[in-house]
Amino acid sequence: MLMRTDPFRELDRLAQQVLGTANRPAAMPMDAWRDGETFEVEFDLPGVSPDSINLDVERNVVTVRAERPALDGKLEMLASERPRGVFSRQLVLGENLDTENIQASYDSGVLTLRIPVAEKAKPRKISIATTEKERDAINA
């Protein structure tokens, strides 16, 4: 059975101020890494409908916005630990990423972004020009 009183209420209140509340959810947790020539980001969004997720890109800023709707206000809540409402997070991407070709997928409550490294940021060989005088000196 769930207890309606909590001896750690003051600690919970402080944690909610720092981490967010149902009215003001905390930022969505994420992991980011580079895998070869792709930058990958995963956002945890359990219980969020794929239709409520918006992904926008403006220049080098990616904005992820999602919503977990509130429960019926007529319910007598015994515990309310899962944040609800609108979640939003912005990522400022470096110039070395190709924001024109971002791929996004959503599976099992995880939003995954795959952002390729821009061609201009990939390693490449630079040819070195020489003069005929230098070539003759080398061949002599």
N, C-alpha and C positions, 0 to 999 in steps of 0.2 A: 504494500500500500504506500502511496506517496504522502509525504508529510507536507502540510500546508504552511508550516513555519520552518524557518531555516536559521540555525544558530550562526551562520556565516553571512547573514544578510548585508552587513556593512561592507564586507569584503566583496560580495557580489556587486553591490552598488558602485564601488570604486572601479571594479573590473569593467562594468558596463560603461562607465564614463570614458575609460581609456579605449576599450575594444569596440564599443558600439552597443546599440540597443535595438529593440524591435522597431522603434521609430527612426533610428539613425543607425543602420547596419554598419558594421566594420567593413573595411575593404576586403574584397575577395582574395583568398590566399592563392598564390601562384608559385610556380617553379619555372625557371628559364635556363636554357643551356644552348650551346652550339654543337651541332652534330655535322661535321664535315663542312659542306657549303650551305647549311641551313641553320637558321636560328629558330629554336622551338620554345614555345611558351604554353604552359598548361594552367588553366584556372579552375579551381574547385567551385562548382555551382550545383551541388546536389539539390534535387527537388525543384529545380528551375525548368520550366517548359522551354523547349528550343525556340518557340515562337516569341518568347519574351526577351530573347537575347538580341541586342543590337551591337554591331561592330562597325565603327566609322574610322576612316583614315583621313587625316588632313595634314598634308606635308609629311613630316616624320613623326606625327603623334597618332597613336592608335588608341581609341577609346572603346572600352568594353562596358556595356550597360546591360543589366539583367534585373528581373524582378521576380521575387517570390511573394505571391499574394498573401494578404492577411487572412487569417481564419475568420469564420463567422463570429462577429462580436457578441452574439447571444450565448456562445458557449461558456461554460464555467471552466476556466483554465486551471489545471492543477499544477502544471509545469509549463513554462514557456522559455526554452533555452535556444531554440533555433531562430536566428534573426530572419525577419521578414521585411519586405519593402523593396526599395530600389537599391541596387548595388552598382557602383561605377568605379572604374579604374582606368587610368591613363598611363600609357607607356611612351616615353620619348625615345625613339629609335635613332641610332647613329646614321650618318650619311652613307655608311657602307652596306646598308640593307636595302633590298629592292621592294619598296612598299607597293609597287604596282602589281606584284605577283603573290600577294599573301593568300594562303589557303587556310580555311578554317573548317573544323569538324567538331561535332559534339556527340559524345558517347558516354553513357553511364555516369552522367553528372559532371563530366570533365570537358571543358572547352579547350581545344588544342589549336594553336596558331602555328603555321609553318611559314617562315619568312626567309626567302633565299638571300644569300649574300649577293650584292650587286656585282655585275661584271667588272666595274671599275675598281672594285676592292679586292678582286682575286689576284693572286700572284701571277706575274707574266715575265717573259724574257724581254730584255731590251737589247737590241743590236747596237754594236759599237762601230761607228764609222771610223775609217782610217784614211790617211792620205797616202798617195803613191810613194812619197818619199819615205814614210815610215815602213810601208810594205817592203820596199827595196832594201832598207836597212835590216829588216828582220830576215829576209831571204839571203842576204849576203854572207 
